[in-house]
Amino acid sequence: TLLSWLPDDLTGKLILDAGCGTGAYAVEAARRGAEVVAIDLSPTLVNLARSRLPLALAERIDFRSGDMLDPALGAFDHVVAMDSIIHYRTEDAVDALARLAERTSSTIHFTFAPRTPLLAFMIGVGRLFPRGNRAPWLEPMAEEKIAALMRSHATLGRWKTGRTQRISSGFYQSQAMEWSRT
């Protein structure tokens, strides 16, 4: 979904893949002509992404391990944050996206865990397990609250909510959202 929201020709565009994981998104963006900075907190995932990188794209992707919010990463045309804010409280997620927006000239595409009855049930059941057997904490968010916080955020006055789409695959549920600079 997030890839389809970007132009087919990304020649000359600089993209931040914030929370790049194994690098699949970064590789596809580079195939479309983009220069990509792909960053993840996990050095293990970044090393795996590097090992899978097609040689022909090696000059187009800069894989790094670190903080996606680091201003030293520079400015970008587009930012993609797939499942990168799912552990944040809604207010903190909007603040993090605002920090990215300060360095973004066109769009931010991100996903979040949608607040649904099924997800609330699954989280409730998960809390019954001993701490060592639990998956990492997930913070469901309401799309309307994200949009309202964006509209009222001091530094996001020139941004608007664009497309939004639910993504479902088996137990995986996510909500994709687009912000664009006006």
C-alpha positions in Angstrom: 0.0 0.0 0.0 2.6 2.6 1.0 4.7 1.9 -2.1 1.7 2.4 -4.3 1.1 5.8 -2.8 4.5 7.0 -4.2 5.1 7.9 -7.9 6.4 5.1 -10.1 9.4 7.3 -11.1 11.3 8.5 -8.0 14.4 9.6 -9.9 16.1 12.5 -8.0 14.0 12.0 -4.8 15.4 11.3 -1.4 13.5 9.0 0.8 13.8 8.1 4.5 12.7 4.5 5.2 12.2 5.0 9.0 12.2 1.5 10.6 13.5 -0.2 7.5 13.6 -3.8 8.9 14.9 -6.1 6.3 15.0 -3.4 3.6 12.2 -4.5 1.2 10.7 -1.1 0.9 14.1 0.6 0.5 15.0 -1.8 -2.3 11.8 -1.1 -4.2 12.1 2.7 -3.8 15.7 2.5 -5.1 14.5 0.4 -8.1 12.2 3.3 -8.9 15.2 5.7 -8.9 15.2 7.1 -5.4 18.1 7.6 -3.2 17.2 6.0 0.2 18.4 6.4 3.7 17.1 3.2 5.4 17.4 3.2 9.2 16.3 0.7 11.9 17.1 0.4 15.7 18.0 -3.3 15.1 21.6 -3.8 13.9 20.7 -7.4 13.2 17.9 -6.4 10.8 20.1 -3.7 9.1 22.9 -6.3 8.5 20.3 -8.7 7.1 19.1 -5.9 4.8 22.6 -5.1 3.6 23.3 -8.8 2.9 20.1 -9.0 0.7 20.8 -5.8 -1.2 21.1 -6.3 -4.9 24.6 -5.1 -6.0 23.0 -2.9 -8.7 21.3 -0.8 -6.0 24.1 -0.6 -3.5 24.9 3.0 -4.4 21.3 4.1 -4.0 20.6 2.8 -0.4 22.4 3.9 2.8 21.5 1.4 5.5 22.1 2.6 9.0 21.3 1.4 12.5 20.1 4.1 14.8 17.3 6.5 15.7 14.9 7.4 12.8 14.3 10.8 14.5 17.9 11.9 14.4 18.1 15.3 12.6 21.6 14.4 11.4 20.0 12.1 8.8 19.1 15.2 6.9 16.1 16.4 4.8 13.9 14.2 2.6 11.3 14.4 -0.1 9.3 11.5 1.3 9.3 9.6 4.6 7.9 6.1 5.1 7.5 4.7 8.6 5.9 1.3 8.3 5.1 -0.2 11.7 7.6 2.2 13.2 5.3 4.1 15.6 3.2 1.1 16.8 4.7 1.2 20.2 4.2 4.9 20.8 1.3 6.5 22.6 -0.8 8.5 20.1 0.4 11.9 21.3 4.0 10.7 21.2 3.5 9.2 17.7 2.2 12.5 16.4 5.1 14.3 18.0 7.6 11.9 16.4 5.9 12.3 13.0 6.0 16.1 13.5 9.8 15.9 14.0 10.1 14.0 10.8 7.8 16.5 9.0 10.2 19.3 9.9 12.7 17.7 7.5 10.2 16.5 4.8 9.2 18.4 1.7 6.4 16.3 0.3 4.8 13.3 2.0 4.9 11.1 5.1 3.4 7.6 4.8 3.1 5.6 8.0 1.2 2.8 9.6 -0.2 2.3 13.0 -2.2 -0.3 14.9 -5.9 0.6 14.6 -8.1 0.6 17.7 -10.5 -2.3 17.0 -12.5 -4.6 19.3 -10.5 -7.6 18.0 -7.1 -6.0 18.7 -8.3 -4.9 22.1 -9.4 -8.5 22.9 -6.1 -9.9 21.6 -4.1 -7.5 23.7 -6.2 -8.3 26.8 -5.6 -12.0 26.3 -1.9 -11.3 25.8 -1.7 -9.6 29.2 -2.7 -12.9 30.8 0.7 -14.5 29.8 3.8 -14.2 31.9 5.9 -11.2 31.0 8.7 -13.2 29.4 6.3 -14.8 27.0 4.6 -11.6 25.7 5.1 -10.0 22.4 6.4 -6.4 22.5 3.9 -3.8 23.6 1.5 -2.5 21.0 -0.4 0.8 21.3 -3.6 0.8 19.3 -4.6 4.3 18.0 -7.8 5.9 16.7 -7.4 7.4 13.2 -9.7 10.3 14.2 -7.4 11.1 17.2 -4.3 11.1 15.1 -5.9 13.5 12.5 -7.2 15.8 15.3 -3.8 15.9 17.0 -2.1 16.6 13.7 -4.5 19.5 13.0 -3.9 21.1 16.4 -0.1 20.4 16.5 2.0 23.6 16.6 4.4 22.6 13.9 2.0 20.7 11.5 0.0 23.7 10.2 1.1 23.2 6.6 0.3 19.5 6.6 -3.0 17.7 5.8 -4.2 14.1 6.0 -4.5 12.4 2.7 -5.2 8.8 1.9 -5.9 6.2 4.6 -6.4 2.4 4.2 -6.8 -0.6 6.4 -4.4 -3.4 5.8 -5.4 -6.9 6.9 -3.6 -10.2 6.4 -4.4 -13.0 8.8 -3.9 -11.7 12.3 -1.9 -8.7 11.1 -4.0 -5.5 11.1 -2.6 -2.1 10.4 -3.9 1.3 9.2 -1.9 3.2 6.6 -2.1 7.0 6.5 -0.7 9.7 4.4 0.2 13.2 5.4 1.2 15.7 2.7 2.6 19.2 2.9 0.3 21.9 1.5 
